[in-house]
Amino acid sequence: MNRLLLAFLKSAVITAGFDAVCFLYGAVSGSRYEIPLPIEVILFLVLFVTNYGEYLLDDRNRRDDQAENQ
């Protein structure tokens, strides 16, 4: 459960940071730069699945290394 929450938070922070960068770009350039909601949802889901898979593989590799050392 801890890995799931960590992947969720990491994805949320990256998505919010991307939105902030787009907002700042729009504020500086003087034109509104908006990202459609479906694109944001797809970005979040891709990041979440990637991060969760990364944590699962890392956890699996640690267990394999511990089994070899015993």
KOLGU-4560 file (N, C-alpha, C; in nm, 3 decimals, padded with zeros to 5 digits):
<recs>
<n_xx: 00.082 n_yy: -00.119 n_zz: 00.000 ca_xx: 00.000 ca_yy: 00.000 ca_zz: 00.000 c_xx: 00.086 c_yy: 00.125 c_zz: 00.000 mol: A seq: 1 type: MET>
<n_xx: 00.200 n_yy: 00.117 n_zz: 00.067 ca_xx: 00.290 ca_yy: 00.232 ca_zz: 00.074 c_xx: 00.341 c_yy: 00.270 c_zz: -00.064 mol: A seq: 2 type: ASN>
<n_xx: 00.375 n_yy: 00.171 n_zz: -00.145 ca_xx: 00.425 ca_yy: 00.198 ca_zz: -00.280 c_xx: 00.317 c_yy: 00.260 c_zz: -00.368 mol: A seq: 3 type: ARG>
<n_xx: 00.193 n_yy: 00.216 n_zz: -00.348 ca_xx: 00.081 ca_yy: 00.270 ca_zz: -00.425 c_xx: 00.060 c_yy: 00.418 c_zz: -00.393 mol: A seq: 4 type: LEU>
<n_xx: 00.064 n_yy: 00.452 n_zz: -00.264 ca_xx: 00.048 ca_yy: 00.591 ca_zz: -00.223 c_xx: 00.164 c_yy: 00.676 c_zz: -00.272 mol: A seq: 5 type: LEU>
<n_xx: 00.285 n_yy: 00.623 n_zz: -00.264 ca_xx: 00.402 ca_yy: 00.697 ca_zz: -00.311 c_xx: 00.394 c_yy: 00.724 c_zz: -00.461 mol: A seq: 6 type: LEU>
<n_xx: 00.352 n_yy: 00.625 n_zz: -00.539 ca_xx: 00.337 ca_yy: 00.644 ca_zz: -00.683 c_xx: 00.228 c_yy: 00.747 c_zz: -00.713 mol: A seq: 7 type: ALA>
<n_xx: 00.119 n_yy: 00.743 n_zz: -00.636 ca_xx: 00.010 ca_yy: 00.840 ca_zz: -00.655 c_xx: 00.058 c_yy: 00.982 c_zz: -00.626 mol: A seq: 8 type: PHE>
<n_xx: 00.128 n_yy: 01.000 n_zz: -00.515 ca_xx: 00.175 ca_yy: 01.134 ca_zz: -00.478 c_xx: 00.278 c_yy: 01.187 c_zz: -00.577 mol: A seq: 9 type: LEU>
<n_xx: 00.369 n_yy: 01.101 n_zz: -00.621 ca_xx: 00.470 ca_yy: 01.143 ca_zz: -00.718 c_xx: 00.404 c_yy: 01.185 c_zz: -00.849 mol: A seq: 10 type: LYS>
<n_xx: 00.305 n_yy: 01.110 n_zz: -00.894 ca_xx: 00.234 ca_yy: 01.145 ca_zz: -01.017 c_xx: 00.156 c_yy: 01.275 c_zz: -01.001 mol: A seq: 11 type: SER>
<n_xx: 00.094 n_yy: 01.293 n_zz: -00.885 ca_xx: 00.017 ca_yy: 01.416 ca_zz: -00.861 c_xx: 00.108 c_yy: 01.538 c_zz: -00.859 mol: A seq: 12 type: ALA>
<n_xx: 00.225 n_yy: 01.526 n_zz: -00.797 ca_xx: 00.319 ca_yy: 01.638 ca_zz: -00.791 c_xx: 00.372 c_yy: 01.673 c_zz: -00.930 mol: A seq: 13 type: VAL>
<n_xx: 00.406 n_yy: 01.573 n_zz: -01.008 ca_xx: 00.458 ca_yy: 01.598 ca_zz: -01.143 c_xx: 00.349 c_yy: 01.661 c_zz: -01.230 mol: A seq: 14 type: ILE>
<n_xx: 00.226 n_yy: 01.612 n_zz: -01.220 ca_xx: 00.116 ca_yy: 01.668 ca_zz: -01.299 c_xx: 00.087 c_yy: 01.812 c_zz: -01.258 mol: A seq: 15 type: THR>
<n_xx: 00.084 n_yy: 01.837 n_zz: -01.127 ca_xx: 00.060 ca_yy: 01.974 ca_zz: -01.079 c_xx: 00.174 c_yy: 02.067 c_zz: -01.120 mol: A seq: 16 type: ALA>
<n_xx: 00.297 n_yy: 02.018 n_zz: -01.116 ca_xx: 00.410 ca_yy: 02.098 ca_zz: -01.160 c_xx: 00.403 c_yy: 02.131 c_zz: -01.308 mol: A seq: 17 type: GLY>
<n_xx: 00.362 n_yy: 02.035 n_zz: -01.388 ca_xx: 00.345 ca_yy: 02.059 ca_zz: -01.531 c_xx: 00.238 c_yy: 02.164 c_zz: -01.556 mol: A seq: 18 type: PHE>
<n_xx: 00.128 n_yy: 02.155 n_zz: -01.482 ca_xx: 00.021 ca_yy: 02.256 ca_zz: -01.495 c_xx: 00.071 c_yy: 02.394 c_zz: -01.454 mol: A seq: 19 type: ASP>
<n_xx: 00.152 n_yy: 02.399 n_zz: -01.348 ca_xx: 00.206 ca_yy: 02.528 ca_zz: -01.303 c_xx: 00.298 c_yy: 02.589 c_zz: -01.408 mol: A seq: 20 type: ALA>
<n_xx: 00.381 n_yy: 02.506 n_zz: -01.470 ca_xx: 00.470 ca_yy: 02.555 ca_zz: -01.575 c_xx: 00.389 c_yy: 02.608 c_zz: -01.693 mol: A seq: 21 type: VAL>
<n_xx: 00.284 n_yy: 02.537 n_zz: -01.731 ca_xx: 00.198 ca_yy: 02.585 ca_zz: -01.840 c_xx: 00.128 c_yy: 02.715 c_zz: -01.803 mol: A seq: 22 type: CYS>
<n_xx: 00.083 n_yy: 02.727 n_zz: -01.678 ca_xx: 00.019 ca_yy: 02.850 ca_zz: -01.632 c_xx: 00.118 c_yy: 02.966 c_zz: -01.635 mol: A seq: 23 type: PHE>
<n_xx: 00.240 n_yy: 02.943 n_zz: -01.587 ca_xx: 00.342 ca_yy: 03.049 ca_zz: -01.588 c_xx: 00.378 c_yy: 03.088 c_zz: -01.731 mol: A seq: 24 type: LEU>
<n_xx: 00.388 n_yy: 02.991 n_zz: -01.820 ca_xx: 00.416 ca_yy: 03.021 ca_zz: -01.960 c_xx: 00.307 c_yy: 03.110 c_zz: -02.018 mol: A seq: 25 type: TYR>
<n_xx: 00.182 n_yy: 03.078 n_zz: -01.987 ca_xx: 00.071 ca_yy: 03.160 ca_zz: -02.036 c_xx: 00.072 c_yy: 03.299 c_zz: -01.977 mol: A seq: 26 type: GLY>
<n_xx: 00.110 n_yy: 03.311 n_zz: -01.849 ca_xx: 00.114 ca_yy: 03.443 ca_zz: -01.784 c_xx: 00.226 c_yy: 03.529 c_zz: -01.842 mol: A seq: 27 type: ALA>
<n_xx: 00.340 n_yy: 03.469 n_zz: -01.869 ca_xx: 00.454 ca_yy: 03.544 ca_zz: -01.921 c_xx: 00.432 c_yy: 03.582 c_zz: -02.067 mol: A seq: 28 type: VAL>
<n_xx: 00.379 n_yy: 03.490 n_zz: -02.146 ca_xx: 00.362 ca_yy: 03.518 ca_zz: -02.288 c_xx: 00.240 c_yy: 03.605 c_zz: -02.318 mol: A seq: 29 type: SER>
<n_xx: 00.151 n_yy: 03.617 n_zz: -02.223 ca_xx: 00.034 ca_yy: 03.702 ca_zz: -02.243 c_xx: -00.083 c_yy: 03.632 c_zz: -02.309 mol: A seq: 30 type: GLY>
<n_xx: -00.064 n_yy: 03.508 n_zz: -02.348 ca_xx: -00.175 ca_yy: 03.433 ca_zz: -02.406 c_xx: -00.205 c_yy: 03.314 c_zz: -02.315 mol: A seq: 31 type: SER>
<n_xx: -00.331 n_yy: 03.282 n_zz: -02.304 ca_xx: -00.369 ca_yy: 03.171 ca_zz: -02.216 c_xx: -00.327 c_yy: 03.039 c_zz: -02.279 mol: A seq: 32 type: ARG>
<n_xx: -00.262 n_yy: 02.958 n_zz: -02.199 ca_xx: -00.221 ca_yy: 02.826 ca_zz: -02.245 c_xx: -00.293 c_yy: 02.725 c_zz: -02.158 mol: A seq: 33 type: TYR>
<n_xx: -00.395 n_yy: 02.662 n_zz: -02.213 ca_xx: -00.475 ca_yy: 02.568 ca_zz: -02.137 c_xx: -00.453 c_yy: 02.427 c_zz: -02.189 mol: A seq: 34 type: GLU>
<n_xx: -00.456 n_yy: 02.333 n_zz: -02.096 ca_xx: -00.445 ca_yy: 02.192 ca_zz: -02.130 c_xx: -00.583 c_yy: 02.131 c_zz: -02.109 mol: A seq: 35 type: ILE>
<n_xx: -00.637 n_yy: 02.062 n_zz: -02.207 ca_xx: -00.768 ca_yy: 01.999 ca_zz: -02.188 c_xx: -00.763 c_yy: 01.893 c_zz: -02.077 mol: A seq: 36 type: PRO>
<n_xx: -00.874 n_yy: 01.877 n_zz: -02.007 ca_xx: -00.881 ca_yy: 01.782 ca_zz: -01.896 c_xx: -00.849 c_yy: 01.639 c_zz: -01.937 mol: A seq: 37 type: LEU>
<n_xx: -00.897 n_yy: 01.588 n_zz: -02.051 ca_xx: -00.861 ca_yy: 01.451 ca_zz: -02.088 c_xx: -00.710 c_yy: 01.431 c_zz: -02.105 mol: A seq: 38 type: PRO>
<n_xx: -00.641 n_yy: 01.531 n_zz: -02.155 ca_xx: -00.495 ca_yy: 01.520 ca_zz: -02.169 c_xx: -00.430 c_yy: 01.514 c_zz: -02.031 mol: A seq: 39 type: ILE>
<n_xx: -00.479 n_yy: 01.594 n_zz: -01.936 ca_xx: -00.424 ca_yy: 01.591 ca_zz: -01.801 c_xx: -00.448 c_yy: 01.456 c_zz: -01.735 mol: A seq: 40 type: GLU>
<n_xx: -00.566 n_yy: 01.400 n_zz: -01.755 ca_xx: -00.598 ca_yy: 01.270 ca_zz: -01.695 c_xx: -00.510 c_yy: 01.162 c_zz: -01.756 mol: A seq: 41 type: VAL>
<n_xx: -00.491 n_yy: 01.165 n_zz: -01.887 ca_xx: -00.404 ca_yy: 01.067 ca_zz: -01.952 c_xx: -00.260 c_yy: 01.082 c_zz: -01.903 mol: A seq: 42 type: ILE>
<n_xx: -00.212 n_yy: 01.206 n_zz: -01.891 ca_xx: -00.077 ca_yy: 01.229 ca_zz: -01.839 c_xx: -00.063 c_yy: 01.172 c_zz: -01.698 mol: A seq: 43 type: LEU>
<n_xx: -00.161 n_yy: 01.199 n_zz: -01.612 ca_xx: -00.155 ca_yy: 01.148 ca_zz: -01.475 c_xx: -00.154 c_yy: 00.995 c_zz: -01.473 mol: A seq: 44 type: PHE>
<n_xx: -00.241 n_yy: 00.933 n_zz: -01.553 ca_xx: -00.248 ca_yy: 00.787 ca_zz: -01.553 c_xx: -00.120 c_yy: 00.723 c_zz: -01.605 mol: A seq: 45 type: LEU>
<n_xx: -00.063 n_yy: 00.781 n_zz: -01.710 ca_xx: 00.063 ca_yy: 00.727 ca_zz: -01.763 c_xx: 00.174 c_yy: 00.739 c_zz: -01.659 mol: A seq: 46 type: VAL>
<n_xx: 00.182 n_yy: 00.854 n_zz: -01.594 ca_xx: 00.283 ca_yy: 00.872 ca_zz: -01.490 c_xx: 00.260 c_yy: 00.777 c_zz: -01.373 mol: A seq: 47 type: LEU>
<n_xx: 00.135 n_yy: 00.760 n_zz: -01.333 ca_xx: 00.103 ca_yy: 00.673 ca_zz: -01.220 c_xx: 00.140 c_yy: 00.528 c_zz: -01.249 mol: A seq: 48 type: PHE>
<n_xx: 00.100 n_yy: 00.479 n_zz: -01.365 ca_xx: 00.130 ca_yy: 00.339 ca_zz: -01.400 c_xx: 00.282 c_yy: 00.319 c_zz: -01.412 mol: A seq: 49 type: VAL>
<n_xx: 00.350 n_yy: 00.415 n_zz: -01.471 ca_xx: 00.496 ca_yy: 00.405 ca_zz: -01.485 c_xx: 00.564 c_yy: 00.405 c_zz: -01.349 mol: A seq: 50 type: THR>
<n_xx: 00.525 n_yy: 00.496 n_zz: -01.262 ca_xx: 00.586 ca_yy: 00.503 ca_zz: -01.129 c_xx: 00.556 c_yy: 00.379 c_zz: -01.047 mol: A seq: 51 type: ASN>
<n_xx: 00.433 n_yy: 00.332 n_zz: -01.051 ca_xx: 00.397 ca_yy: 00.214 ca_zz: -00.974 c_xx: 00.473 c_yy: 00.091 c_zz: -01.025 mol: A seq: 52 type: TYR>
<n_xx: 00.484 n_yy: 00.077 n_zz: -01.157 ca_xx: 00.562 ca_yy: -00.032 ca_zz: -01.213 c_xx: 00.708 c_yy: -00.025 c_zz: -01.173 mol: A seq: 53 type: GLY>
<n_xx: 00.762 n_yy: 00.097 n_zz: -01.171 ca_xx: 00.901 ca_yy: 00.115 ca_zz: -01.129 c_xx: 00.921 c_yy: 00.071 c_zz: -00.984 mol: A seq: 54 type: GLU>
<n_xx: 00.828 n_yy: 00.109 n_zz: -00.897 ca_xx: 00.839 ca_yy: 00.069 ca_zz: -00.756 c_xx: 00.822 c_yy: -00.081 c_zz: -00.738 mol: A seq: 55 type: TYR>
<n_xx: 00.733 n_yy: -00.142 n_zz: -00.815 ca_xx: 00.716 ca_yy: -00.287 ca_zz: -00.805 c_xx: 00.840 c_yy: -00.361 c_zz: -00.852 mol: A seq: 56 type: LEU>
<n_xx: 00.900 n_yy: -00.317 n_zz: -00.962 ca_xx: 01.022 ca_yy: -00.382 ca_zz: -01.010 c_xx: 01.137 c_yy: -00.363 c_zz: -00.913 mol: A seq: 57 type: LEU>
<n_xx: 01.148 n_yy: -00.245 n_zz: -00.855 ca_xx: 01.253 ca_yy: -00.218 ca_zz: -00.758 c_xx: 01.237 c_yy: -00.307 c_zz: -00.635 mol: A seq: 58 type: ASP>
<n_xx: 01.113 n_yy: -00.322 n_zz: -00.589 ca_xx: 01.086 ca_yy: -00.406 ca_zz: -00.473 c_xx: 01.117 c_yy: -00.552 c_zz: -00.505 mol: A seq: 59 type: ASP>
<n_xx: 01.083 n_yy: -00.595 n_zz: -00.626 ca_xx: 01.110 ca_yy: -00.733 ca_zz: -00.667 c_xx: 01.261 c_yy: -00.758 c_zz: -00.674 mol: A seq: 60 type: ARG>
<n_xx: 01.336 n_yy: -00.662 n_zz: -00.729 ca_xx: 01.481 ca_yy: -00.678 ca_zz: -00.738 c_xx: 01.545 c_yy: -00.683 c_zz: -00.600 mol: A seq: 61 type: ASN>
<n_xx: 01.493 n_yy: -00.606 n_zz: -00.505 ca_xx: 01.546 ca_yy: -00.610 ca_zz: -00.368 c_xx: 01.522 c_yy: -00.746 c_zz: -00.304 mol: A seq: 62 type: ARG>
<n_xx: 01.403 n_yy: -00.802 n_zz: -00.324 ca_xx: 01.374 ca_yy: -00.934 ca_zz: -00.268 c_xx: 01.462 c_yy: -01.040 c_zz: -00.331 mol: A seq: 63 type: ARG>
<n_xx: 01.487 n_yy: -01.029 n_zz: -00.462 ca_xx: 01.576 ca_yy: -01.125 ca_zz: -00.528 c_xx: 01.718 c_yy: -01.115 c_zz: -00.474 mol: A seq: 64 type: ASP>
<n_xx: 01.765 n_yy: -00.993 n_zz: -00.452 ca_xx: 01.900 ca_yy: -00.974 ca_zz: -00.398 c_xx: 01.910 c_yy: -01.028 c_zz: -00.256 mol: A seq: 65 type: ASP>
<n_xx: 01.807 n_yy: -01.008 n_zz: -00.176 ca_xx: 01.809 ca_yy: -01.059 ca_zz: -00.039 c_xx: 01.807 c_yy: -01.211 c_zz: -00.038 mol: A seq: 66 type: GLN>
<n_xx: 01.733 n_yy: -01.273 n_zz: -00.130 ca_xx: 01.727 ca_yy: -01.418 ca_zz: -00.138 c_xx: 01.862 c_yy: -01.476 c_zz: -00.180 mol: A seq: 67 type: ALA>
<n_xx: 01.934 n_yy: -01.407 n_zz: -00.268 ca_xx: 02.065 ca_yy: -01.455 ca_zz: -00.311 c_xx: 02.168 c_yy: -01.443 c_zz: -00.199 mol: A seq: 68 type: GLU>
<n_xx: 02.156 n_yy: -01.342 n_zz: -00.115 ca_xx: 02.253 ca_yy: -01.321 ca_zz: -00.008 c_xx: 02.233 c_yy: -01.416 c_zz: 00.108 mol: A seq: 69 type: ASN>
<n_xx: 02.119 n_yy: -01.480 n_zz: 00.118 ca_xx: 02.096 ca_yy: -01.572 ca_zz: 00.231 c_xx: 02.143 c_yy: -01.710 c_zz: 00.201 mol: A seq: 70 type: GLN>
</recs>
